[in-house]
Amino acid sequence: MASEMDKAPEALQQLVADTDTGGRQPRGVVKHILFFTALAWALFQYWYASPLPFALGFGILNDTEARAIHLSFAIFLAFTAWPAFKRSPRDRVPITDWVFALAGAFAAAYIMLFYAELANRPGNPTTGDIVVACIGLVLLLEATRRAVGWPMAVLALVFIAYSMAGPWLPEVISHKGASLNRMLTHMWLTTEGVYGIALGVSSSTIFVFVLFGALLDRSGGGNYMMQVSFAALGHLRGGPAKVAVASSALNGMISGSSVANVVSTGIFTIPLMKKAGYGGVKAGAIETMSSVDGQIMPPVMGAAAFLMVEYVGIPYSDIVKHAFLPAILSYLGLFYIVHLEALRLGMQPIALRRARPWRDRIVRNLLGVLGTVIVVGALYYAIGAMKALLGAAAPWAVGATVLALYLVAIWQSAGCPDLPDSIEGATVGGHLRDTWPTVRAGLHFIMPIGILVWCLMVEQMSPSLSAFWAVTSLAVLMLTQKPLTALFRGAPQAGTWQDGGTAVVEGFHNGARNMIGIGIATATAGIVVGGITLTGLGLRMTEFVEYVSQGNVILMLLFVAATCLIIGLGVPTTANYILVATLMAPVVVELGAQAGMVIPLIAVHMFVFYYGIMADITPPVGLATFAASAISGESSLATGIQGAIYASRTLILPFIWIFNPQLLLINIDDGFEAVRVIAASIAAMLLFAAVTIGWFRIKSRWWEAVLLLLAVVLLFRPDMFMDRITPEYVTAPASQVYDAARERPTGGRLVMRIQGMTLEGDERSKTVAVVLGGSQGDDGRKRLADAGLQLMPLGDALQVGAVRFGSRAAKSGFEQGWDVQDIQVRADRPSAHWFYLPAIALVLLVWWVQGRRMRRSESFVAGVAG
């Protein structure tokens, strides 16, 4: 059960190691020390994510203690796994690095080791506290330089300097400053800096998800997904490129590393894409784009997605729901791009499928799809019935059901030939393997993913507990899949249990190594956040961005996007997201509200998340691009530019959902409306891909591209046209607020205009919206209270009486003491979706015109040939 990464050439494995896991490979006793330290870290995180400490009554840690242990392991491994410089030894750990590792680990654990003493003297540190904090901060910055890169370390240094140099700075960014003692205390001895939210999410959630991805790859799940993709798509024009897109989408569901994804799939797909006729630059760009987009693919997205839970204040299941459609659109757009490229270049399939009557193919596919739907539906209702009828015994019945399904899946797998280790061996007798037999050969790999999705979306468990059960099921799978397969085949079982145990241990080790950089990055991002909270920089950013954008929302969003791309040139996605989300997201929501726009907070955070990820592609520093160009043998700059062109379809999505949140499945009232939005969005994305390539049925003329682009706008933003005819909202008196709150559907939003005085003494008015708690028909006052908002009548007026800290109302921009001017009620107007009809007419017109041109061209060629 080798990892896909193990099949890569040594140079590429070293590139991934230098980027993700540490480039030092010592031998002898030191190798074992590093291995077992990483393994101990993984086992600790597995224990911390589990319900076992509470069930057994020991080993219970509070958040601060867990963060300290998490960072202690990360710093120790950063110094021992990453050499200080390129010329530093890679086969041993110098004595200085041992000293740094041990000192850094102690400094990181200090807040846990002396937790009681620090709690008894808050804000009054001793000399020893300050010395440890200073050493810890310096060593964290050095660990950051090694494991994350010097830009991140420099960024943290800038915020440290800013925290202390406030009185000497220009007036626009000046502040009263902080002494060395206060800065060190804030950054290292409280949970406002290094030990803040980011490190907390890394220790509680991100680690166990990264562990899940590492185990699934080690079990053979990554190869299975690639084999299924190749069996389903390898016979098409541009098949290798389509396989790259599909397999990266599937791998992206469980992998958060763009570089590792490029290498593990690209070593097979890039040479095949070159052979098919794409050329090295386009092949590298396609693999880069498909791998980077894996970070936006639910249910396991990039590490930054887990931070959204804390910053936005909504469950992770909601994050997955909002991210689903944009991720699908992005991959469908790229899939269509590679298809159009294949048509434009006149490619032919490089692999053939066994000839079968089309009726047979349709029946087989329908049986496969319907069988899957029936099994999933039956399982959903069966588990629901067990929970309703069996009470406390239901978990045992559900566990027995899952075990039975696993045995059936292994039995099915045992009846199929073993899958090859690479897609180079994915043909039998010169033909591709059939799709459904290939799916059957690894059905058991789908079960841990299914358990993860079920726990997240159906049971509404926390992300960490959901991942714990998924990891547990995956470990059982790795231990038993070979012995059970051998048993069902009647083959000898010698060594199979040992192989499974070795794979589990290596998977836990690999998961920990993959987490070193993330743990260090989230801790260092805490320095940035600590600098912002210590100096009040966040308040000044509103004025600065408002000045730069002159109150124009489009210019403001362009500024935020450019900031994400620039910072992302040298800072990983997670740290990029933390910085920009902390500084910019509240500013966008606030300035949008002052402009009369209701911009959902999740829309802004998804905007920042997407543009942070795009920095992995954009030249000159995109690391994923370097990996792809190393495989293709082409220029990384040319590959990055081509990738940026392909990325344009993803880059427009964030701007669209800011103005049309339905793209994030927000403000959708019923299932039929959801179907319309999803269908229109898919059509718009495919059309936009055709416009960027300049090819629809044939090469598009400029006016045809303009018509298609207009259709894209009509499909993505029908509300923009309807708003010109009749407004979306009408004004109602503030006194009707409770009636309006009672009538809104479950999860609906209530829009208000409020007016008051800012902290700077300026009189302002803004439009804000709060997602209501409870269900439609409940008491309106209670629904508002559930959302964290209390209103207070003052004669005929209504005032915001209280806004609960950290509530949905607080995050939406409600201000205590401001007056409620009026409420905004949805107008009784025709659906904006009527504008889909002229969009369809424009597409049909271009389709017909290009069809006529195609027929004339074919007639001319036939005449010349005759």
Secondary structure, 3 states (H helix, E strand, C coil): CCCHHHHCCHHHHHHHHHHHHCCCCCCCHHHHHHHHHHHHHHHHHHHHHCCHHHHHCCCCCCHHHHHHHHHHHHHHHHHHHCCCCCCCCCCCCCHHHHHHHHHHHHHHHHHHHCHHHHHHCCCCCCHHHHHHHHHHHHHHHHHHHHHCCHHHHHHHHHHHHHHHCHHHCCHHHCCCCCCHHHHHHHHHCCCCCCCCHHHHHHHHHHHHHHHHHHHHHHHCHHHHHHHHHHHHHCCCCCHHHHHHHHHHHHHHCCCCCHHHHHHHHHHHHHHHHHHHCCCHHHHHHHHHHHHHHHHHCCCCCCHHHHHHHHHHCCCHHHHHHHHHHHHHHHHHHHHHHHHHHHHHCCCCCCCECCCCCHHHHHHHHHHHHHHHHHHHHHHHHHHHHHHHHHHHHHHHHHHHHHHHHHHHHHHHHHCCCCCCCCHHHCEECCEECCHHHHHHCCHHHHHHHHHHHHHHHHCCCCHHHHHHHHHHHHHHHHHHHHHHHHHHHCCCCCCHHHHHHHHHHHHHHHHHHHHHHHHHHHHHHHHHHHHHHHHCHHHHHHHHHHHHHCCCHHHHHHHHHHHHHHHCCCCCHHHHHHHHHHHCHHHHHHHHHHCCCCCCHHHHHHHHHHHHHHCCCCCCCCHHHHHHHHHHCCCHHHHHHHHHHHCHHHHHHHHHHHHCHHHHCCCCCCHHHHHHHHHHHHHHHHHHHHHHHCECCCECCHHHHHHHHHHHHHHHCHHHHHHHHCCCEEEEEHHHHHHHHHHCCCCCEEEEEEEEECCCCCEEEEEEEEECCCCCCCCHHHHHHHCCEEEEEECCEEEEEEECCCCHHHHHCCCCCCEEEEEEEECCCCCHHHHHHHHHHHHHHHHHHHHHHHHHHHHHHHHHHC
